[in-house]
Amino acid sequence: MTHNPAIIWDVDGTLVDTAEQHFRAWAKFAAEIGHPFTRADFAATFGMRNPEIIRKLFFPDAADPRCQELGARKEDLYRASVREEGTQLLPGVGRLLSEFAAAGYSQAVGSSAPPGNLELLLGLTDTRRYFAAVVSGDDVRRGKPDPEVFLTAAAKLGADPLRCVVFEDAVAGVEAAKAGAMGCVAVTFVGHHSAEKLRAAGADLVVASLEEVTVAQIAALVGGAGTVN
């Protein structure tokens, strides 16, 4: 196992922000099946895997194949929107990816998103080269706040979870990181969750933008220094 810190990135809200494309895709999907879909519904389910969202909001008893079919339709709508509008890295992300790579830190993606979405987003932002592993929602059975996605990413990197630092923007993601015994940096830039809620979930460092984060801070997080101020 590597001694250097290993970095695991959430994608939506952390690397990029395509929340509006997700909202519009869910709204179109809901209209197609004759169900309402509100901003409150979106906020209550943001970061969940599609089967969980579909059962929570639309069809509580839907079997896995039905969830897969419905989720695929929603993701088709989402990817079409992203291809049309494009996306870009959030502030500070490009620098951190480069600096972590230069420092010899292995990096992975740990996301609830389907693999097709991740392939599209990493391609549009030209960041796939930074990641030794990409773990999607299809690679795990349990979504965040269960730590499975991050533990799977750590295993693929050959990294001790205690030396991993997760970058997240959502309460469920922070909870997943801490359940996996990992360090966690939470960013409030896209505004889905308040700094207070992210701290309460266990984030070791909460920032308004990843422009504030340094490699030295991340090294300190896994060096036994505890919470970083």
C-alpha positions as CSV (number, residue, x, y, z in Angstrom):
1,M,0.0,0.0,0.0
2,T,1.1,3.5,-0.7
3,H,2.3,5.7,2.1
4,N,1.3,9.0,0.5
5,P,-2.2,10.3,1.0
6,A,-4.7,8.9,-1.5
7,I,-7.4,11.3,-2.8
8,I,-10.9,10.3,-3.6
9,W,-13.1,12.7,-5.5
10,D,-16.8,13.0,-5.6
11,V,-17.8,14.5,-8.9
12,D,-21.0,16.5,-9.1
13,G,-20.8,19.5,-6.8
14,T,-17.1,18.9,-6.2
15,L,-15.3,18.5,-9.5
16,V,-18.0,20.1,-11.6
17,D,-21.5,21.5,-11.1
18,T,-24.2,20.0,-13.3
19,A,-27.0,20.2,-10.8
20,E,-29.2,22.2,-13.0
21,Q,-28.9,19.7,-15.8
22,H,-29.8,17.0,-13.3
23,F,-32.8,18.9,-12.1
24,R,-34.1,19.6,-15.7
25,A,-33.6,15.9,-16.6
26,W,-35.5,14.7,-13.6
27,A,-38.3,17.3,-14.3
28,K,-38.6,16.1,-17.9
29,F,-38.5,12.5,-16.8
30,A,-41.2,13.1,-14.2
31,A,-43.4,14.9,-16.8
32,E,-43.0,12.0,-19.2
33,I,-44.4,9.5,-16.6
34,G,-47.0,11.9,-15.3
35,H,-45.5,12.6,-11.9
36,P,-44.7,15.9,-10.2
37,F,-41.1,16.8,-9.4
38,T,-40.2,19.9,-7.3
39,R,-37.0,21.6,-6.2
40,A,-37.7,20.2,-2.7
41,D,-37.8,16.7,-4.2
42,F,-34.5,17.4,-5.9
43,A,-32.8,18.7,-2.8
44,A,-34.1,15.8,-0.7
45,T,-32.6,13.2,-3.1
46,F,-29.5,14.9,-4.4
47,G,-26.5,12.5,-4.3
48,M,-28.6,9.4,-4.1
49,R,-28.4,6.6,-6.6
50,N,-31.2,6.4,-9.2
51,P,-32.9,3.3,-7.9
52,E,-33.2,5.0,-4.5
53,I,-34.6,8.2,-6.0
54,I,-37.1,6.3,-8.2
55,R,-38.4,4.3,-5.3
56,K,-38.5,7.3,-2.9
57,L,-40.3,9.7,-5.3
58,F,-42.1,7.7,-8.0
59,F,-42.5,3.9,-7.7
60,P,-41.8,2.6,-4.2
61,D,-42.1,-1.1,-5.2
62,A,-40.2,-0.9,-8.5
63,A,-38.0,-3.9,-9.1
64,D,-34.3,-3.5,-10.0
65,P,-34.8,-4.0,-13.8
66,R,-37.6,-1.4,-13.8
67,C,-35.4,1.1,-11.9
68,Q,-32.6,0.5,-14.3
69,E,-34.9,1.2,-17.3
70,L,-36.3,4.4,-15.8
71,G,-32.9,5.6,-14.6
72,A,-31.4,5.0,-18.0
73,R,-34.1,7.3,-19.5
74,K,-33.3,10.1,-17.0
75,E,-29.6,9.8,-17.7
76,D,-30.1,10.0,-21.4
77,L,-31.9,13.3,-20.8
78,Y,-29.1,14.5,-18.5
79,R,-26.2,13.6,-20.9
80,A,-28.0,15.3,-23.8
81,S,-28.2,18.5,-21.7
82,V,-24.5,18.3,-20.7
83,R,-23.4,17.7,-24.2
84,E,-25.3,20.7,-25.4
85,E,-24.3,23.1,-22.6
86,G,-20.8,21.7,-21.6
87,T,-19.3,22.0,-18.2
88,Q,-16.1,23.1,-16.5
89,L,-14.1,22.4,-13.4
90,L,-15.0,24.3,-10.3
91,P,-12.6,26.8,-8.8
92,G,-9.4,25.3,-7.5
93,V,-10.0,21.8,-8.8
94,G,-7.6,21.9,-11.8
95,R,-4.7,23.2,-9.6
96,L,-5.3,20.5,-6.9
97,L,-5.5,17.7,-9.4
98,S,-2.2,18.8,-10.9
99,E,-0.5,19.4,-7.5
100,F,-1.6,16.1,-6.1
101,A,-0.3,14.3,-9.2
102,A,3.0,16.2,-8.9
103,A,3.3,15.2,-5.2
104,G,2.8,11.5,-6.1
105,Y,-0.7,11.2,-4.5
106,S,-2.9,8.5,-6.2
107,Q,-6.3,9.8,-7.1
108,A,-9.7,8.1,-7.7
109,V,-13.3,9.1,-8.4
110,G,-15.9,7.8,-6.0
111,S,-19.3,8.8,-7.3
112,S,-23.0,7.7,-7.2
113,A,-23.3,8.6,-10.8
114,P,-23.6,6.0,-13.6
115,P,-20.4,5.3,-15.6
116,G,-21.6,7.0,-18.7
117,N,-22.1,10.3,-16.9
118,L,-18.6,10.0,-15.4
119,E,-17.0,9.2,-18.7
120,L,-18.7,12.2,-20.3
121,L,-17.8,14.7,-17.5
122,L,-14.2,13.5,-17.2
123,G,-13.9,13.7,-20.9
124,L,-15.3,17.2,-21.2
125,T,-13.0,18.5,-18.5
126,D,-9.9,16.5,-19.7
127,T,-9.3,15.1,-16.3
128,R,-9.5,11.3,-16.8
129,R,-5.7,11.1,-16.9
130,Y,-5.5,12.0,-13.2
131,F,-7.5,9.1,-11.9
132,A,-6.0,5.6,-11.4
133,A,-9.5,4.3,-10.6
134,V,-13.1,5.4,-11.3
135,V,-15.8,3.9,-9.2
136,S,-19.4,4.6,-10.2
137,G,-22.8,4.0,-8.8
138,D,-23.0,0.8,-10.9
139,D,-19.9,-0.6,-9.1
140,V,-21.6,-0.7,-5.6
141,R,-24.7,-2.1,-4.1
142,R,-25.2,0.5,-1.4
143,G,-25.2,4.3,-2.0
144,K,-23.8,7.0,0.2
145,P,-23.9,7.5,3.3
146,D,-22.7,3.9,3.1
147,P,-18.9,4.0,2.7
148,E,-18.9,1.2,0.0
149,V,-18.1,3.5,-2.9
150,F,-15.1,5.1,-1.1
151,L,-13.8,1.8,0.3
152,T,-14.0,0.3,-3.2
153,A,-12.0,3.3,-4.6
154,A,-9.4,2.9,-1.9
155,A,-9.1,-0.8,-2.6
156,K,-8.6,-0.1,-6.3
157,L,-5.8,2.4,-5.4
158,G,-4.2,-0.1,-3.0
159,A,-4.6,2.6,-0.3
160,D,-5.2,2.3,3.4
161,P,-8.5,4.0,4.2
162,L,-6.8,5.8,7.1
163,R,-4.6,7.5,4.6
164,C,-7.4,8.5,2.2
165,V,-8.9,12.0,1.9
166,V,-12.3,12.4,0.3
167,F,-13.4,15.6,-1.4
168,E,-17.2,16.0,-1.1
169,D,-20.0,18.6,-1.2
170,A,-22.9,16.6,0.3
171,V,-23.8,15.5,3.8
172,A,-24.3,11.9,2.8
173,G,-20.9,11.9,1.1
174,V,-19.2,13.3,4.2
175,E,-21.0,10.7,6.3
176,A,-19.8,8.0,3.9
177,A,-16.2,9.1,4.1
178,K,-16.2,9.2,7.9
179,A,-17.9,5.8,8.0
180,G,-15.0,4.5,6.0
181,A,-12.5,6.0,8.5
182,M,-11.3,8.5,5.9
183,G,-10.4,12.2,6.1
184,C,-12.9,14.5,4.4
185,V,-12.7,18.0,2.9
186,A,-16.2,19.4,2.2
187,V,-16.8,22.4,-0.2
188,T,-19.8,24.7,0.0
189,F,-19.3,26.4,-3.4
190,V,-22.4,25.0,-5.1
191,G,-24.5,25.6,-2.0
192,H,-26.5,22.4,-1.6
193,H,-25.4,22.0,2.0
194,S,-24.4,24.5,4.7
195,A,-21.0,24.5,6.3
196,E,-22.6,23.8,9.6
197,K,-24.3,20.7,8.3
198,L,-21.1,19.5,6.7
199,R,-19.2,20.0,9.9
200,A,-21.9,18.2,11.9
201,A,-21.6,15.3,9.5
202,G,-17.9,15.0,10.4
203,A,-16.0,16.9,7.7
204,D,-12.4,17.6,8.9
205,L,-12.1,20.7,6.8
206,V,-14.9,22.8,5.3
207,V,-14.1,25.5,2.7
208,A,-16.1,27.8,0.5
209,S,-14.0,27.0,-2.5
210,L,-11.3,24.4,-3.3
211,E,-9.0,27.4,-4.1
212,E,-8.5,27.6,-0.3
213,V,-7.1,24.0,-0.1
214,T,-3.3,23.2,-0.2
215,V,-1.4,20.0,-0.5
216,A,0.2,20.6,2.9
217,Q,-3.3,20.7,4.5
218,I,-4.1,17.4,3.0
219,A,-0.9,15.8,4.1
220,A,-1.6,17.0,7.6
221,L,-5.0,15.4,7.6
222,V,-3.6,11.9,7.2
223,G,-0.5,12.6,9.3
224,G,-2.3,12.4,12.6
225,A,-2.9,16.1,12.9
226,G,-6.7,15.7,13.3
227,T,-9.1,18.4,12.1
228,V,-7.6,21.2,10.1
229,N,-8.6,24.7,10.8
